[in-house]
Structure formats: C-alpha cells, structure tokens
Amino acid sequence: MTDVRIAAIVEGHGECEAVPILVQRIAATIDPGFRPKVLPPLRIPASRLLKQGEIERSVTLAARKLQGQGGILIIVDCDWDGCCPAHEGPVLLQRAIAARSDLPIYVVLAKKEFEAWFLAAAESLRGKRGLPLDLQPPGDPENIRGAKEWLSEKMQRGRCYAATEDQPAFAELFDLNAARRADSFDKCYRDVQKMLEQLRQKQN
C-alpha cells in the first residue's frame, strides 16, 4: 500500500511549516495512527495565483511532485480588497480542477488571515508563547484585519508574533474544534477530512 500523499500550495513561510502540521492533526481525528505524507509546500502569493494561468501552473507543478498519486491542497489568505471566500474560492477551485481534473483538489481561503483561526481558538493558546493566561477571543475573529498584529499586542512586553516561529507552534497547539467557529476554518477542516478519506479509499 502506498502512502497517502498531499501536495500543498500556500502563501507564506509560516504556512510552509504550519499547514503540514494542520493536515497531520486533522488526519489524527480520522484515525490516531493515520499519518499522511505532506510534501514540502509550494509557496505562491495569492496575488500571483489570481493571475491568468498561475494557479494552473502551480497545480501542474504540485501534481508533478506527487507523480500523479495524491491530492492537492491550496490554502491562502483572503485579505485583498473585495475578497469573499464564498465567491473567490469556487472560482479558484474551478481553475485548479481544469488544470488537473484527475486528482482531488481542494481550495481553502482563510478569511482575512490564517492567524484568524488562532484568534477563534484563543482560549486554547492561553499562556503559550508569550500570550496571557486570561486571553479571550475577539467577537468576530475573521473580520479583524491584522490578526498577526492582534496576537503581537496581546503578547508580553518585548515579544511580538513571528510567523515563521509562532505559526507552526500555534498550529500544533490550537483547539481545532474551537477554531471551527470561524467559517473558513470549518471549511478547511471539512475539506481536509474529505480529501484524506478520498485518498484512503483509493488505496483500499
């Protein structure tokens, strides 16, 4: 039996480390012993993916890395003016599938920022990496422009949020169920589970 393999396309350096951790954690909710292989992610800014031919090129490259076996997961921030995940996500997905319809492909747009998911589960990060013990989530975490800055403001003096270090660490720590109060994370959670189940079934 071959390993379940995922090729991820992400936006920032922090996501290169955080997204594989997130996929592994969601896999464990399906089966504690299930450990899919997440290939080193391709880092492509969302502004570039939006351009004609770019998401198609990126998906083709990801499929080449998979050697035709596995799934492709695209996770980018939806933080540009006028961006609505419910509208832009299906458009990007349609373009991605047109490039490689033979592979399972899922597109997740984090409303505003990936870090908004941490804000939604803020209670689970109390006392971690400089955050206070009484940390409370904001009322509407996905409508905060500047989730990174929100985290920095809450950290102890002399400490500020560093995506390359804190994003992977928080991805390991945050409460997945609590974060599902953020609609875009709930979609991410469901999409990753669905992809992993699809790939497992292909092996059986």
C-alpha positions in Angstrom: 0.0 0.0 0.0 1.4 3.4 -0.9 1.4 6.3 1.4 -1.4 8.9 1.3 0.4 12.0 -0.2 -0.6 15.6 -0.2 1.0 18.4 -2.1 0.2 21.8 -0.5 0.2 25.2 -2.1 0.5 28.0 0.5 1.3 31.7 0.7 3.8 32.4 3.4 6.9 31.0 5.0 4.9 30.3 8.2 2.3 28.2 6.4 5.1 26.1 4.8 5.6 24.6 8.3 2.1 25.1 9.8 -0.1 23.5 7.0 1.6 20.1 7.2 1.1 20.1 11.0 -2.5 21.0 10.5 -3.1 18.2 8.0 -1.5 15.7 10.3 -3.7 16.8 13.2 -6.9 16.5 11.2 -5.7 13.1 9.9 -5.5 12.0 13.6 -9.2 12.8 14.1 -9.9 10.2 11.4 -7.6 7.6 12.9 -4.9 8.3 15.5 -2.4 6.1 13.6 -3.1 7.8 10.2 -0.1 9.8 9.1 -0.4 11.1 5.5 2.8 12.4 3.9 2.7 16.1 3.2 5.3 17.1 0.7 7.2 20.4 1.3 4.7 23.0 0.3 5.0 25.3 -2.8 4.9 28.9 -1.6 2.9 31.1 -4.0 1.5 34.5 -3.1 -2.3 34.8 -3.5 -1.8 37.9 -5.7 0.1 35.7 -8.1 -2.3 32.8 -8.0 -5.1 35.1 -9.1 -3.3 36.0 -12.3 -4.3 34.2 -15.5 -2.5 30.8 -15.8 -0.7 31.0 -12.4 -2.9 28.7 -10.3 -3.0 26.3 -13.3 0.8 26.3 -13.5 1.1 25.8 -9.7 -1.3 22.9 -9.7 0.6 21.3 -12.6 3.8 21.6 -10.7 2.3 20.2 -7.5 0.9 17.2 -9.5 4.4 16.6 -10.9 5.7 16.5 -7.3 3.0 13.9 -6.5 3.9 11.9 -9.6 0.2 11.6 -10.2 -0.6 10.0 -6.9 -2.2 12.0 -4.1 -4.2 15.2 -3.5 -3.6 18.9 -3.8 -4.5 21.3 -1.0 -4.4 25.1 -1.6 -4.6 27.3 1.5 -4.1 31.1 1.1 -5.3 34.2 2.8 -8.3 36.1 1.5 -7.1 39.5 2.5 -7.3 41.6 -0.6 -9.9 44.2 -1.2 -13.3 42.8 -2.0 -12.3 39.2 -1.4 -15.1 36.9 -0.3 -14.1 33.3 0.3 -17.5 32.0 -0.7 -17.1 33.7 -4.1 -13.4 33.6 -4.9 -12.8 30.0 -3.5 -15.1 28.3 -6.1 -13.6 30.4 -8.9 -10.0 29.3 -8.0 -11.1 25.7 -7.5 -12.7 25.6 -10.9 -9.5 26.8 -12.5 -7.4 24.4 -10.5 -9.5 21.4 -11.4 -9.4 22.4 -15.1 -5.6 22.1 -14.9 -5.6 18.6 -13.3 -9.1 17.0 -13.1 -7.5 13.6 -12.4 -6.5 14.5 -8.8 -8.5 15.5 -5.7 -8.0 19.3 -5.3 -9.3 21.5 -2.5 -9.0 25.3 -2.2 -9.4 27.0 1.2 -9.4 30.8 1.5 -8.7 31.9 5.1 -10.9 34.9 5.7 -8.5 37.7 6.1 -5.6 35.6 7.5 -4.6 32.1 8.5 -4.0 33.5 12.0 -7.7 34.4 12.4 -8.2 30.7 13.1 -5.9 31.1 16.1 -7.9 34.0 17.3 -11.1 31.9 17.1 -9.5 29.4 19.4 -7.7 31.9 21.6 -8.6 30.3 24.9 -6.5 27.2 23.9 -3.5 29.4 23.5 -3.6 30.9 26.9 -0.1 31.1 28.5 1.6 29.9 25.3 4.5 31.7 23.6 4.0 35.0 25.5 0.2 35.1 25.4 -1.6 36.0 28.7 -3.3 33.4 30.9 -6.7 35.3 30.5 -6.6 35.6 26.7 -10.1 35.9 25.2 -11.1 35.6 21.5 -12.3 38.7 19.7 -16.0 38.8 18.9 -15.6 38.2 15.2 -12.0 36.9 14.5 -12.5 36.6 10.8 -13.3 40.3 10.3 -10.1 41.5 12.0 -7.7 42.9 9.5 -4.4 42.3 11.2 -4.6 39.0 13.2 -0.9 38.9 13.4 -0.9 42.4 15.0 -3.7 41.3 17.4 -1.5 38.5 18.6 1.5 40.7 19.0 -0.5 43.2 21.0 -1.5 40.5 23.4 2.0 39.1 23.9 4.2 40.1 26.9 6.4 43.1 26.5 9.3 42.6 24.3 7.6 39.8 22.4 5.8 40.0 19.0 4.3 37.5 16.7 6.8 35.9 14.3 5.0 33.9 11.6 8.0 31.6 10.9 8.2 30.5 14.5 4.8 31.1 16.1 2.6 29.9 13.3 3.8 26.3 13.3 3.8 26.3 17.1 0.3 27.6 17.3 -0.8 25.1 14.6 0.3 22.4 16.9 -1.5 23.9 20.0 -4.8 25.5 19.0 -8.1 23.7 19.6 -9.3 22.5 16.3 -13.0 22.3 17.4 -13.0 25.8 18.9 -11.5 27.2 15.8 -14.4 25.8 13.8 -16.5 28.8 15.0 -14.6 30.6 12.2 -16.4 29.6 9.0 -13.3 29.4 6.8 -11.6 27.1 9.2 -14.7 24.9 9.5 -14.5 24.6 5.7 -10.8 23.9 5.9 -11.3 21.1 8.5 -14.1 19.5 6.4 -12.2 19.8 3.1 -9.0 18.2 4.6 -11.0 15.4 6.2 -12.8 14.8 2.9 -9.6 14.7 0.9 -7.9 12.3 3.3 -10.9 10.0 3.3 -11.0 10.0 -0.5 -7.3 9.2 -0.8 -7.6 6.4 1.8 -10.5 4.8 -0.1 -8.5 4.8 -3.3 -5.9 2.6 -1.6 -8.5 0.0 -0.4 
